[in-house]
Amino acid sequence: MALVKCKDCGSAISSNASACPKCGAPTLWGRI
């Protein structure tokens, strides 16, 4: 598990998450 930045709010997100827990923006890898 790695931490990456949310493309919308810049918050740190787990690479396993399908959406940002802070702003709810979907992750790019969540759609694959």
C-alpha positions in Angstrom: 0.0 0.0 0.0 1.4 3.4 -1.0 0.1 6.9 -0.3 -0.6 9.1 -3.2 -2.0 12.7 -3.5 -5.6 13.3 -4.4 -5.8 15.0 -7.8 -8.6 17.3 -6.6 -7.7 18.3 -3.0 -4.1 17.1 -2.6 -4.9 15.0 0.5 -2.9 11.7 1.0 -4.9 8.7 -0.1 -4.2 5.0 0.1 -3.4 3.4 -3.2 -6.1 0.8 -2.4 -8.9 3.4 -2.0 -11.4 3.9 -4.8 -12.2 7.5 -3.8 -10.6 10.2 -1.7 -11.9 10.0 1.9 -11.7 13.8 2.4 -13.3 15.2 -0.8 -14.9 12.0 -2.3 -13.1 12.4 -5.7 -12.8 9.1 -7.5 -9.3 7.8 -8.0 -8.1 7.0 -11.5 -7.1 3.4 -10.5 -10.6 2.9 -8.9 -12.1 2.8 -12.4 -9.9 0.0 -13.8 
